[in-house]
Amino acid sequence: MHYPVEFAWDSFHLPVHLVCEVLAYSLGYRLYTALRARTPDPISDQGRQWIFVGAAAGALLGSRALGLLEHPALLLHPPGGWLYYFTNKTIVGGFLGGLVGVELTKRYLGIKTSSGDLMVFPLLLGLAIGRLGCHFSGLTDGTFGTLTRLPWGIDFGDGIHRHPTNLYEIAFLAALALLLYTLERRHPLPNGRRFELFLAGYLLFRLLVEFLKPTAALPGLGLTAIQWACVAGLGYYVWLWWRGTRGASAALEVH
């Protein structure tokens, strides 16, 4: 296989990455609508629309900001000119920014219930398809891994066998989907817990898999910008779960 992979008809070339992105959004949304039709939703259609707006705005800002922080040395001298500031993006920044956008929107609307549980399996599906597109993009996507001597290392065209980090991520997403499905089959999860486990699990995976990527750590900080964002997100969930456990213990003492 030659990377990047493209569909070609005579002089017309269509990157597989673009096809996968379209499929990720469309199939993810189709799964979301199917699940919402089957599952009672305490949030109104209008409330959902505003939550989507908040998520999109937060994800856009978070994704761009963290993408720029990945390579701080390029901020003053951006390659390709000012367009560089609008092209860099990261999934981790999108998730964390989207989380902030959703929570602010829900607070404004007075919505107390979880809005993320319904999105977990559509997000897992969309992420897996999108990462397949990243893999087919080879070196042009910038999400490849470092050199490896393991037998499943992949040569993306530069003669170096690298960790197929995108395939690792797809395998992790499939395992996480199976784990969440199994947990809920055995015992219903509390409201909001499905999304919490999904995002915390994803952040932990990204924190670890970034060690297999060639992105340099921030000067003097030991970790990359994405890894520090993962640490911050995981810290938030540890605090959230600790607060919930402490509140439950206090309620038992009162009774």
Helices and strands as residue ranges (DSSP letters): E 6-9, E 12-15, H 16-38, H 45-69, G 72-74, G 81-83, H 84-87, H 91-109, G 117-119, H 120-137, G 138-140, E 154-155, E 161-162, H 165-186, H 193-209, G 210-212, H 225-254
